[in-house]
Amino acid sequence: MEVKEKIVQEKGFDHTLKLLEEGYPFIKNRMDLYKCNMFETHIMGKKAICQE
């Protein structure tokens, strides 16, 4: 799979607590915020790529 657009990287060390706080809307909230359909974050200290 070839990625043609740059993946947005969420700033910060870890976003596990935000994921637990927001639940399922976590991904959609970030996509709306960054105006993208794919972004990189960190969950439990590991890189995670989230996409629509």
N, C-alpha and C positions, 0 to 999 in steps of 0.2 A: 504494500500500500504506500503510495507516494503522497506526502503532505505538501500542498502548494501554498498554504498560508502559514504564517508564523503562529505558533501556539502561545496563547497568552499565559504568562506565569503569575499566579497569585502570590503576592508578597507575604512574607511571614514564614515562621519556622514550621508550624503545624496547625491544621484546621480541623482536627478531630472534634474538639468541643463545639465548634460552629456547626459541624455536620450533625452532631447529636442534638443540638439545640433546634436547628431548623428542620431536620428530618428530610423527607423526600424533596422539598422545594430547594434544598441547598444548591443543586446543580443548576436548575432553572434560574434561581436568583443571581448566580454568578454570570451566567450567559447573558442575562438581561443587563447586568451591571457593566460587563466588559464588551457588550455588543458583539459576541462571537458565538460560534457553535462548538468550540473546543477550548479547553483550558487545562493547565497543569496546576495541581495543588499537592499538599502533603497530608496524608492521613496516617495516623499512628507512626509518624516519622518516616514514612516511605512515600516516594513519588507516586502520584496517581493522575492519570489522564482521564478527564471527563469529557464526554461529547454527547451531542444531541442524538 
